């Protein structure tokens, strides 16, 4: 067995070149702060891997960078992260079955990249409300297709998560070319999770999400999201009532969205990042389209606040809409140090502003701006004291 420990002024262990080992021995990486995975690691035999961050306390983390991942050839191998053992899973169906059989508080890790082309799901593969930890280990799941035609209220790779005693966490996973559709009247859909009451960390997705219900909610990663951090989505999102490029509604930190977003019902809340919610240090670049009486914003559609964030996509609303380059509608409590550059337009009787459609007077505003030339309007807010 080999143990690598930080010392002599160092606090992080970094894997910067690919390597593998086929023995039955355990490798332990014990860091005072972070363990950074910047290249592929491969456990070829039935060996073990132990990772310790922050000397087993809080503050540091296991970090995966572009091109970095940890492969296990044998799911019988041992993986321990910060004193907790993980069950290794190699396929999406196996993940659903394992979580259904085990207690929902367990920890699971994806052992390798997985191509889900031949898996055709009619509902969420993980249908249980998940209270454990799912660790993607930097891997990707490609070509995931979920076509829910029933009344499933929450649709995604995971139906839903619940935060409980520092669990209910989905992290370090990439979804490539995901295609998720749902039709429940009040349903919620996302590529990763339909209804997230937990935490999403270091996740990414690209593809398409459609929630056809008249009052449906959809987001690129999650429909409803309690908290998303350091994640992103490049997903085309369509929903009846609430639609966002990253999440339908929720809270986001240091995250972004690139895909186009549209809301199809009257009174929809549509935003490049979120239909409604709060965000910090985040941005969106996708074009946003809302229907009649919609609240459409380049970053957040309705009931939103933001700090240190921006939006650059064009925003279009239907008749009687509230349209803004950053926010369609905001009741605060604040919008600070944020800006927008996208073109804004609305139908007849719409409220249109280069920065915000309707910003209530109670909202705290500071150090915000919008681009006069690219927005197509000299009015900062349609209604309110921007």
Buried (B, 14 or more C-beta within 10 A) or exposed (E): EEEEEBEEEEBBBBBEEEEEBEEEEBBBBBBBBBBBBBBBBBBBBBBBBBBBBBBEEEEBBBBBBEEBBBBBBEBEBBBBBBEEEBBBBBBBEBBBBBBEEBEBEBBBBBBBBBBBEEBEBEBBBBBBBBBBBBBBBBBBBBBBBBBBEEEBBBBBBBBBBBBBEEBBBBBBBBBBBBBBBBBBBBBBBBBBBBBBBBBBBBBBBBBBBBBBBBBBBBBBBBBBBBBBBBBBBBBBBBBBBBBBBBBBBBBBBBBBBBBBBBBBBBBBBBBBBBBBBBBBBBBBBBBBBBBBBBBBBBBBBBBBBBBBBBBBBBBBBBBBBBBBBBBBBBEBEBBBBBBBBBBBBBBEEBBBBBBBBBBBEEBEBEEBBBBEEBBBBEBBBBBBEB
